[in-house]
Amino acid sequence: MTQSKTKSDSTDQQNDKQPVFQRINHIALAVRDLEAAIELFQNKLGFELTRRRQKNDMLAADMNCNGIYFVLCQGMTPISEFSRIVNDHGIGLAHIALDVEDVDAAVTTLIKQGVEFETGIIREVGVTHAFSSRDEHTGLSVEVIRCGE
């Protein structure tokens, strides 16, 4: 006697394989000119500049409009991460950050699914995250992130 799969059986199997992404935390854009990018987001798209920061060899601006978050990133040196993204892939999408409950578990699951990671798990004050390698077919890099830890 064979048993048929129920919808909940296939859902359980799917949940075992894939991390539970809670929402998009932010979309990071690699830009050549941070001030011009801020101008676009503020004056033409209606976003609010919520924070400017400099980290390592990157300048960044956090933009928010009704809970939609973009991080605009400009490399400060020719060999910085965001300068390399612009040179290798052009301006535009750097990565999409996806909130998860447990970064360690999400990374482990994604690796089992064949996703490669550019970084290990990075633990900083207030945030734990990891960056996937850029997918050769879509150009997508995903940041798996948990804030507030």
Helices and strands as residue ranges (DSSP letters): H 7-17, E 23-30, H 34-39, I 40-44, E 48-55, E 58-65, E 68-75, H 81-89, E 92-99, H 103-112, E 122-124, E 127-131, E 142-147
